[in-house]
């Protein structure tokens, strides 16, 4: 049986979730990630940073087309690929 959380903890969780969602919205709305540039958000140790053209070439080899790159507020981007 799950333990019951005190009302104060529930309220703090709701407020924290709201703050995080507002931060992500603001970052996306004002293009903060675009302003920082991809080099500032390079992958961690041992990672490999690929350009959009390099990813597009990989997708072509897989029979796909790179449709869009979504930048995020993290070191990662989301790639959208569609069948050719």
C-alpha positions in Angstrom: 0.0 0.0 0.0 1.5 3.4 -1.0 2.3 5.8 1.8 0.4 9.0 2.1 2.3 12.2 1.6 1.6 15.2 3.8 -0.4 18.0 2.0 2.6 20.4 2.3 4.7 17.9 0.2 2.0 17.5 -2.4 1.7 21.3 -2.7 5.5 21.6 -3.1 5.5 18.9 -5.8 2.8 20.7 -7.7 4.6 24.1 -7.5 7.9 22.6 -8.5 6.3 20.9 -11.5 4.7 24.3 -12.5 8.0 26.1 -12.2 9.8 23.6 -14.3 7.1 23.7 -17.0 7.3 27.5 -17.0 11.1 27.4 -17.3 11.0 25.0 -20.3 8.3 27.1 -22.0 10.3 30.3 -21.6 13.5 28.6 -22.8 11.7 27.4 -25.9 9.8 30.6 -26.6 12.8 32.8 -26.5 15.1 30.4 -28.4 17.7 30.3 -25.6 19.2 27.1 -26.9 19.7 28.7 -30.4 21.4 31.7 -28.8 23.8 29.5 -26.8 24.8 27.6 -29.9 25.4 23.9 -30.3 29.1 24.0 -29.1 28.0 25.3 -25.7 25.7 22.3 -25.4 28.2 19.7 -26.7 27.8 16.1 -25.6 29.5 14.9 -22.4 32.8 13.0 -22.1 33.2 10.3 -24.7 30.3 11.7 -26.8 30.4 12.6 -30.4 28.9 15.7 -31.8 27.5 15.4 -35.3 26.4 18.2 -37.6 23.0 18.3 -39.1 24.5 17.3 -42.5 26.2 14.3 -40.9 22.9 13.2 -39.4 21.1 13.7 -42.7 23.7 11.5 -44.5 23.2 8.8 -41.9 19.4 8.9 -42.4 19.8 8.7 -46.2 21.8 5.5 -45.7 18.9 4.2 -43.7 16.2 5.2 -46.3 15.1 8.2 -44.3 15.1 12.0 -44.7 15.9 14.3 -41.8 12.7 16.4 -41.5 13.5 18.6 -38.5 15.9 19.1 -35.6 14.3 20.2 -32.4 16.7 21.9 -30.0 16.0 21.3 -26.3 17.2 22.9 -23.1 19.6 20.0 -22.7 22.7 18.8 -24.4 20.5 16.7 -26.7 18.4 17.5 -29.7 15.4 15.6 -31.0 15.7 14.5 -34.7 12.6 13.9 -36.7 13.1 11.6 -39.7 10.5 10.5 -42.3 10.6 7.7 -44.9 11.9 8.7 -48.3 
